[in-house]
C-alpha cells in the first residue's frame, strides 16, 4: 500500500457575485480558501478544500497553512493510505481546526480511491444518481434578494434556504414575496435563523413561518441554550435542523441524547468523510433526517460534498449551489443544475485547472 509522502496547502481567492450576509453581523464578500493536496509515494494525488471561517470555527487561511505544515502533515507522513482511522486519531490530538483536518481526511480518501483503482464516487459507495440542491439566500434588501432568486431559479434552483433573524417583520414579508413571485416555478423554502431567536419569541415565530408553508428551520436558538432547544423541539412547531449545535460526532451524541432536532445538517468541510460517515450512521440509527450543507465551498468543495450527499439515506435538499455566487473558479468548469438537481456523473468530469489555480493563488 502506498504511503503518505507529502501534504501541501495552496491558498486561493475567488471573487463573489455580491455579498452573503447572515446572523447578527456576519458577511462574506470574497472566498479565500485553502487547497489541500495529499501526495503518496506512488504519485497518487488527493485534493480537497479547506474553507476558513474565523467567526464560526476560528480558522484563517494562515492558521490552516500553519497547522497543516507544522503539526498535521508531520504527524501523518509515512502512514499507509489505508490507515485512515490512524490518521484521524493522530489529527484528533490537535484540538479544533475542523476544516484543516477535514480537508486532509477527504484528500486521503481521494488518494486511497486512486490507489485502489476506483473513482472517489465508487470508493464512497454513492448510490444516488442525482442530488437535489438548495441555494442560500443571504440577508439583503428585498429587490436585491428577488433579483438573485430569479437569477438562480433561471439556472435550475428550486429550493431556497433563506437567512432570517435580523428583522423578523422583514423576514415574514420576504418569505411571502418569494412564495408569491415563484409560485409557478415549484420553489420551496426553508429558513436559517443562525441562533438569532430567543426562547420567548421562537414558538410564535415558528408558528408564523409554518403557516406560510416553510419546510423547516435551522438553529433558531443559541446553541448554548440546550434545554430551551430541546423544549422547543418537543412543541413540534416546525422541523428543526441541527447545524452549529452538531459540529462534530461528539456534539451529535449530546444532541441526540437531548433530542433537540429533526434533521441533521452534515458538512463534509468540517467533519471530512470519516466523521461525516459516523454522523450519518448515528443520525439514521436515531431516526433523524439528513442533509448535506455547504461551508460556502467553491466547485471543488461542492463536488466533494455532493459525492457524500449521494449516499443512501440522504434525502433532503443539500446546500450544493454556492458556485452560482462565484465569479471565478479553480476548476475546468462549473456544474449545471437541471430542474433542481446536480447529476453526479457530470460532477466526476470536473477537474482542477492548474492554470486557473496559479492565477487565483494568494
C-alpha positions, 0 to 999 in steps of 0.5 A, a space after each residue: 500500500 502506498 504511503 503518505 509522502 507529502 501534504 501541501 496547502 495552496 491558498 486561493 481567492 475567488 471573487 463573489 457575485 455580491 455579498 452573503 450576509 447572515 446572523 447578527 453581523 456576519 458577511 462574506 464578500 470574497 472566498 479565500 480558501 485553502 487547497 489541500 493536496 495529499 501526495 503518496 509515494 506512488 504519485 497518487 494525488 488527493 485534493 480537497 478544500 479547506 474553507 476558513 471561517 474565523 467567526 464560526 470555527 476560528 480558522 484563517 487561511 494562515 492558521 490552516 497553512 500553519 497547522 497543516 505544515 507544522 503539526 498535521 502533515 508531520 504527524 501523518 507522513 509515512 502512514 499507509 493510505 489505508 490507515 485512515 482511522 490512524 490518521 484521524 486519531 493522530 489529527 484528533 490530538 490537535 484540538 479544533 481546526 475542523 476544516 484543516 483536518 477535514 480537508 486532509 481526511 477527504 484528500 486521503 480518501 481521494 488518494 486511497 480511491 486512486 490507489 485502489 483503482 476506483 473513482 472517489 464516487 465508487 470508493 464512497 459507495 454513492 448510490 444516488 444518481 442525482 442530488 437535489 440542491 438548495 441555494 442560500 439566500 443571504 440577508 439583503 434588501 428585498 429587490 436585491 434578494 428577488 433579483 438573485 432568486 430569479 437569477 438562480 431559479 433561471 439556472 435550475 434552483 428550486 429550493 431556497 434556504 433563506 437567512 432570517 433573524 435580523 428583522 423578523 417583520 422583514 423576514 415574514 414579508 420576504 418569505 411571502 414575496 418569494 412564495 408569491 413571485 415563484 409560485 409557478 416555478 415549484 420553489 420551496 423554502 426553508 429558513 436559517 435563523 443562525 441562533 438569532 431567536 430567543 426562547 420567548 419569541 421562537 414558538 410564535 415565530 415558528 408558528 408564523 413561518 409554518 403557516 406560510 408553508 416553510 419546510 423547516 428551520 435551522 438553529 433558531 436558538 443559541 446553541 448554548 441554550 440546550 434545554 430551551 432547544 430541546 423544549 422547543 423541539 418537543 412543541 413540534 412547531 416546525 422541523 428543526 435542523 441541527 447545524 452549529 449545535 452538531 459540529 462534530 460526532 461528539 456534539 451529535 451524541 449530546 444532541 441526540 441524547 437531548 433530542 433537540 432536532 429533526 434533521 441533521 445538517 452534515 458538512 463534509 468541510 468540517 467533519 471530512 468523510 470519516 466523521 461525516 460517515 459516523 454522523 450519518 450512521 448515528 443520525 439514521 440509527 436515531 431516526 433523524 433526517 439528513 442533509 448535506 450543507 455547504 461551508 460556502 465551498 467553491 466547485 471543488 468543495 461542492 463536488 466533494 460534498 455532493 459525492 457524500 450527499 449521494 449516499 443512501 439515506 440522504 434525502 433532503 435538499 443539500 446546500 450544493 449551489 454556492 458556485 452560482 455566487 462565484 465569479 471565478 473558479 479553480 476548476 475546468 468548469 462549473 456544474 449545471 443544475 437541471 430542474 433542481 438537481 446536480 447529476 453526479 456523473 457530470 460532477 466526476 468530469 470536473 477537474 482542477 485547472 492548474 492554470 486557473 489555480 496559479 492565477 487565483 493563488 494568494 
